[in-house]
Amino acid sequence: MPGHDIIVIGASAGGVEALMQIARGLPADLPTAIFIVLHVPPNSPSLLPTILNRVCALHASHARDRETIEPGRIYVAPPDHHLLVKRGYVRVTRGPRENSSRPAIDPLFRTAAVAYDHRVVGVVLSGNLDDGTAGLAAIKTRDGVAVVQDPEDALYPGMPNSAMEHVPVDYVAPLAELPALLTRLAHESIPEEGVVPVSDDMEMEVDIAEMDPAAIESTVRPGEPAGFGCPDCGGALYRLSSGGLIHYRCRVGHAWSPDSLLAAQSEELEAALWTALRALEERAALSGELAQRMVKRGSRQTAARFEAQASTARRNADFVRRVLDGNGLNSTTMSTSASEADADASIVGTSAGDNRAGIATVGQVTRTTQRNSD
């Protein structure tokens, strides 16, 4: 009978130290192949294989596209590339980002689950947000084993906590115990019968990660329209739900977990606010310059109109600046600022999962500016 001969590991912040400790404790005769995704910047070299080879008896290297899978090897995702597991070989692709990351953990876990079903062990280590949760859920739906680093042992407990909250995890262990646990699972025989079939949605998601044109161009999309736009491309997002776990994917394949989508929306909103601030500052400067020209021409009524527009733009710019600085985020301050600008647009405070109490939407700030400039 086969054993758990495919181990997939996902890590983010704090992951290098965790991976080193695990690799240090693995035996040279481990009868399994290990695949690792560590979130790294797309334009930076990855030294992870070199680091692991210094402490590990197994050989670690960056995976090469269509490379044959061999036991006793550690395959590391290269920067800016997804690492996908196929039956007997790997794919290394520049498919659509998932959770704003490439490489991302979910595609690795999901493709391993499809290719090797209950022979897979998925491991979620230290990291922020929730990449890896949907992939670990896919492994569990195929009767694989789910392992999570103890959040109290992780430098960044976000990913372990998310996995434990949404997935029926089999093992929660500190780093010191993970090498022995993975070694035991690798030698553990498992029955060949009773494999759970792959769902159509999971098959399509695997094909999208592999950049299969038929899957990307298909008019049939997995899930249902979510009513949100994709932060990466602006396309419509579709909501997928499996076992109560929700994630989102757009037409071209960008995928988002709930926490990652909220974080991306927050970044998108901040960028828009900076654009609004720039436009308001330029409007104030231009209106002030035109007011001075009208004064020199003796057109005081026109000059007063331009100066009023400049004053309104400066007030609105100050409001947006305080929102960006985190000092204009409570509803009382927002109402006061809107009143000072003679605005009647409603200002809404929302929670975005960061340390802010709320934020004014760009559309509302823009409407306020436009109304007060007319």
N, C-alpha and C positions, 0 to 999 in steps of 0.2 A: 504494500500500500504506500502511496506517496505521503510525504510529510508536508509541513509548512515550509516549502522551499522558496517562497517569495516573501521577502520582508520589505515593506515600503515605509519610509520614515520622512516626516515633514517637520520642519523647524523654521523659526524666524528669529526675532530678537532673543539673544541669549542662547541661540542654538549651537554655536560653534563649540562652546564649552561642554554642552550636553552631548553632542556627537562625539567629541574626543573621549569623554568618559565611557560612553557605550563601546566605541571601537576598541578602546584599550582592554576591555574585558572579554572580547570575543575570541574564541579559539581558532587556530589556523585551519582546523579540519571542519569548520562549520559547513554543513551540507546544504547551503542555501545561497541565493543571490540577494544582495541588499541594494535597494535603490533609494537615493536621498535627494530631496529637494530642500534647499536652504534659500530663503529669500535673499537675493544679492542685487545690487544696483546693476542695471543693464550694461553700462559702459565701463564697469570695473572688472579687472581680472579676478577669477576665483582661485584662491589658494587652498581650498578645502581638501582636494585629493592629496596635496603635498603634506598638509597638516595631519591628515588621518594616517598616511603612510609612515609617519614618524612614530606613531603610537600603536599601530594596529598590525596584527599578524596577517590580515587579509590584504589583498591588493586593491587600492582605490584609484579610480581614474575618472575623468570626464567621459560621459557616455558619447559614443559616436553613432550617428544615424544608421539604423539597420544592423547594428552590432549584435552578434549572437549572445544570448544569455548563458552564462556559465556559473555553476555554484562556486562559492568561495571568493566571489568578486563583489566589490562595492562600486556601483555605478552612480556618479554624481551628475546632477543636471548642470549643464554649462550656463553661464550668464545669458539672459535674454532668450532662453530656449526652454520650452516645455520638455520634460522627460516623460515619455509614454511607454507603457509595457504592452507588448504584443505577445502572441503565443510563440515563444522561442527566440524572440529578438526584441530590440528596443527601437523606438522612433524618437528622434530629436527634432522638434519642429518650432517654428516661430508662429504658432497658432495664436488666436485671439487671447488677450490677457484675461485672467480670471482673478477676481478680487484685486484688480489693479496690479497684478503681479505676473511676471513671466521670468523665470519659472514659477509656477503655482503648484500647490500641494494637491488640490482637488483633482486635476487631470491625471496625475500620477496614480493616485489611489483608485480613481474610477476605472482607468484603463486596466490596472492590475486586477481589479475585481472582475471585470468582464473576461479577461484572458485566462485567469487562474482560479476563479471562484473561491472555494473554501480552503484552498491551499495558501491563501494570502494572510499575512499578519500586517496590520496597519498600526503605525506608532505616531502619535502626536506629541511633540515636545514643546519647549518654551517658545512663546511668541505672543504678539498682540492680536486683537480682533479674533476672527474665526475661520481663517483659511484652514482647510483640512477637515472641518466638521462634515460638510456634505460628502466629501470623499470617503471618510470613515463610515458614514452611514451607508454608502454604496457597498463598501466591503462587508458590512454586517448583513445587508440584504442578500448577499451571495454566500452567507454562512461563513465568512472569514472571521478572523480574530481581531478585536479592537483593543489596543493598548494605549494608555495615556500616562504621561509623566504626572506624578502627584503635583497638583498646582502649588502646594506649599513648598515644594522642592524646586520649582521652576523660577528662574529669574524674572520671567514675564508670564504670568499665569493665564492670560486671556485665552489663548488657543486651547490649552488643556481644560479650562473651565467650560468653554463653549462646547467642546466635544462631550464632556461629561453631562452637560445639561440636555443635549439633544440626541445622544446616541447611547444605546444600552452597552456600555463599555464592559469588556471582560476582565481587564486588569488595570488597576491604578497603582503605580509603583514609583518610588524615588529612583533617581538615576543609578544609585549604587546597586539596586536590585535588577535593573533592566538587562544587563548582559547575561546574567544567569537565566532570567526568564526567557529571553529570546533564544538562547542556546537550547533550553528545554523544549520550547515550541518547535524549533527547527528539527529536532529529533523525534518529535511526537508523530506517530502514525495516525492518519485520518482515513475514514472510509471514502471510497470513490462514488458511492451512490448518494442520491438525494440532493443533487445540485439544483439550486434554485435558478429558473430561467431568467435571462436578461430582459428587462423591460424595453419597450420601443424607445422611450425617452432616453434611457441610459445609453442605448446603442447610438442614438443620434448625437448625444453629447460627446461620446467617444469619437465619432466620425468628424464632428466639428473641430475638436481639438487637433485632429490629424489633418485638418484643412481639406477634407473630402469635398470637392465641388458639389457633388450631388446633395450632400447634407446641407451645405450652406445655401445653395440655390433653391432648395425645396420650398414650395409654398406651404407645406405643412410644418408648423413650428411646435416644438414641445411646450406643454403648459397652456396657460390662458393669458390674454392681454392683461398687463398689470396697471396700465395707466401712467407709467413713469417713463422718463427718457433715460437712455444709457449715458452715463457721464463721459464715457470714452468717445462715442461716435454720435450721440444724439438720437439714435434709433429707438424704436419702441421696445420696451422690455416685456418679456413674457414670464409669468410666475409659474415655477415648477414646485410641486409639493410631493414629497415622498416620506411616508411614515410620520407626517406632522412637521417635517423639516422643510423650510421654504428657501429657495434661492431663485435668482433671476438670470435670464439670458436674452440677449438681443438677436436680431436677425443675422448679423455677421458673426456672432459667437461670443462676444464679450459676456462674461458671467460674473455675478455678484452674489455674495452672501448678504444677509440683511445688515450686519454691522459694517461690512466693507462698503455697501451702497450708501449708507448714511454718512460714512467718513468721506466718500468721494463727493457726495452732494454738498457737504460742508465746505470742502476745498473749492468746488465749482462756484458756490455762493460767494466765498471770500474773494475769488478772482473777479467775479462780477462786481462786487462792491468796490474793489480797487479801480476797476474800469469806471464805475460811476463817480468815484471820488476824483479821478483824473478829469472826467468830462465836466464836473461841477467846478473844479479849480480853473479850468480853461475858460469856462463860461463866465466866471467871475472876473477873470483877468481881461477877457475881451470886452465885456460890458463896461468895466471900469475905464478901459482905454477909449472906447467910443464916447463915454460920458465926458471925459476930458476934452476930446476933440469938439464935442458939441458946445462945451463951455467956451472954448476959444472962438467958436463961430458966433457966439451969442445966442445959441438956441437952448435956452435954459429949460424949457419944458421938455424937450427931447432928452437933454442931459439928465434931467431928474428921472425920466423913465428908465434910461440905461443904468443909472446909479441904483434905482430900486431893484432892477434885475440882478445887478452885481451883488447887492446886499442879500437878496434872497438866495442866490447861488452860494454865497459864503456861509450863510446859516445852514443850508442843507449840506454843504461840504463838511462843516463842523460836526453835524449830526452823524454823517456817515463815518467820519474819522473816529468819533467816540464809540460807534458801534464796532468798528474794526479793533479799537483798543480795548474793547470789553467793558467800557464804562457807560455805554448807552444802551444796555441790553434789557434792563427791566422795564416793565410796562409803564411805570410812572414816568420815567425819564423819556420814554418814547412818546407818550402822550404830550408831555411838556414841549418836547422838541417840535412835534408836529404842530402844536398850537402856535409856537413862536414863529413858525414858517407860514402861518395862516393856512394850514393844510387841513383837509377833511378826509384824506385817504386814511383807511384803517391801517394801523401798524400792528403786526402779529408777532408775538414771541413764541419761539419753538425751542425744543431741546434737541441737540444734534449729537448727543453722545460724548461731547467734550466737556470742558469745564465752564462753558458759558450757560447762562440762564435762559437765553433766547437771542433771537437776531431778527432784524427788520429785513423783509424781503426786498430785493432789488427793484422789482416791478413797482412796489408801493413807493419806494424812495424816488424812483424815476417819475411816477405820476405826480408825486408831491412837487418835485422840481418843475415839471412842465406846467402844472397849474399855476404856480407862483411866478413863473416867468412870462406868462401870457398877459 
